Amino acid sequence: MRGNPVAPADLATAPRFTLPEELVLPVTPDVFTFLGRAPARGLEQLRVNVGELRIRLSDGRATFNGQPLGPTADADLVAACRQLLANSPR
């Protein structure tokens, strides 16, 4: 290799951090972006709390609002989203 020599990494002094047991992600979409409309003055930051997605890092188990997600749950979620989008005003 050509280039300047680089000092080896010293893992003993590298910063350490620990991951939480579970990631918790709030699902709060922008209302007017979802509706495809311009917001009224003063409501530009309006968001709706749909729920929360939790992912357990030890085994990858995911839940949405306490309901487990998996192959059949994923298909149900996709179907529900498609139905919601089909019925949303444009």
C-alpha positions in Angstrom: 0.0 0.0 0.0 1.1 3.5 -0.7 0.4 6.4 1.6 1.3 7.6 5.0 1.6 5.2 7.9 -1.3 5.1 10.3 -1.2 4.4 14.0 -2.9 1.1 15.0 -6.2 1.2 16.8 -6.1 0.8 20.5 -9.3 -0.9 21.5 -8.5 -0.7 25.2 -8.8 3.0 25.2 -11.6 3.3 22.6 -14.8 4.9 23.9 -17.3 2.4 25.1 -21.1 2.6 25.0 -23.9 0.2 25.8 -27.0 -0.3 23.7 -30.3 -0.4 25.4 -32.2 -3.7 25.6 -34.9 -2.3 23.5 -35.3 0.5 20.9 -38.5 2.5 21.3 -39.4 4.6 18.2 -42.4 6.9 18.4 -44.5 6.9 15.2 -45.7 10.5 14.8 -46.3 11.4 11.1 -46.9 14.9 9.8 -50.7 15.2 9.4 -50.7 17.5 6.4 -48.0 15.7 4.5 -50.0 12.5 4.9 -53.1 14.2 3.6 -51.2 15.9 0.8 -52.5 19.3 1.7 -51.0 22.6 2.8 -51.4 23.2 6.5 -53.4 26.1 7.9 -51.3 28.9 9.4 -50.2 27.8 12.9 -50.6 24.1 12.2 -47.4 23.6 10.2 -45.9 21.3 12.8 -49.0 19.3 13.6 -48.2 15.7 14.1 -50.3 12.8 15.2 -49.2 10.2 17.7 -50.0 6.9 16.0 -48.1 4.7 18.5 -44.7 3.2 19.1 -42.5 0.6 17.5 -40.4 -1.4 19.9 -37.6 -3.6 18.8 -35.9 -5.9 21.4 -32.2 -6.1 20.4 -31.6 -9.5 22.0 -33.8 -11.4 19.6 -35.1 -8.9 17.1 -38.7 -9.2 18.3 -40.7 -6.2 17.1 -44.1 -4.9 18.3 -46.2 -2.0 17.3 -48.5 -0.7 20.0 -47.9 -3.9 21.9 -48.9 -6.2 19.0 -46.2 -8.5 17.7 -44.9 -8.0 14.2 -43.8 -10.9 12.1 -44.5 -12.4 8.6 -48.3 -12.5 9.0 -48.4 -9.3 11.0 -46.3 -7.6 8.4 -48.8 -8.6 5.7 -51.7 -7.4 7.8 -49.9 -4.1 8.4 -49.3 -3.6 4.7 -52.9 -4.4 3.9 -54.1 -1.9 6.5 -51.8 0.8 5.2 -53.0 0.2 1.6 -56.6 0.4 2.7 -55.9 3.6 4.7 -54.2 5.2 1.7 -57.0 4.1 -0.7 -59.5 5.9 1.5 -57.6 9.0 2.2 -58.8 12.3 0.6 -56.5 13.6 -2.1 
